[in-house]
């Protein structure tokens, strides 16, 4: 555990972008722009990707952690039912000192990160936000998960107070590497126990990091817009196109973003008519 902040030690910000969807790369580019706009020195930027050519705009500002198919498959493990590769990525890019923050591509920094970094270097562990208490959720899949956890007898005992946290942001001091190793071991333990929840990666981080007593929400300074990707992606595409057409530098784009952040709702709930259309589509394909 870190015992005090040291402004000379960097924070390493990491994101993951791979596959065939152009939107993932657009979103990761705008995340990096928002980090340049709001991260406090000293800091480092790393992208784990199979498309390093997408990041030439950033020049030497960004380090590339190259992903080929073989490496990605190894990170996913034998039963890739969740995002195990995020934990493996954390292990691969872990800094010797300072702190590390793994941020999903569909996240933007919304304000100055100095207070966040200060707490992080003083020993706080962050995930994006607490989503629900495991024992209290009434959703069918979550109730099933709670039942499976009770029957699994995992090495990390699960209590009625344990919660699921969102992992759009994961940040830890460099001295907490053991917590990531424990989360990876717990992930594989869940696989052996037959737990196949889509959010197993979040689950194991939530359980392990909460046991430290230092887990805190990061949502005050980040927008995780997984519930409104369509809206954000359209605005991101427009802004990046303008930046490239006008020949902006990364610094100029970051200055523009700082002055005019993207301020859209992070979640847009479907209307009743959209829900009906989705249901009809599912019925038609069944």
Secondary structure, 3 states (H helix, E strand, C coil): CCCCCCCCCCEEEEEEECCCCHHHHHHHHHHHHHHHHHCCCCEEEEEEECCHHHHHHHHHHEEEEECCHHHHHHHHCCCCCCCHHHHHHHHHCCCCCCEEEEECCCEEECCCCHHHHHHHHCCCEEEEEEEEECCCCCCHHHHHHHHHHHHHCCCCCCCCCCEEEEEEEEEEEHHHHHHHHHHHHHHHHHHHCCCCCCCHHHHHHHHHHHCCCCEEECCCCEEECCECHHHHHHHHHHHHHHHHHCCCCHHHHHHHHHHCCCCCCCECCCCHHHHHHHHHHHHHHC
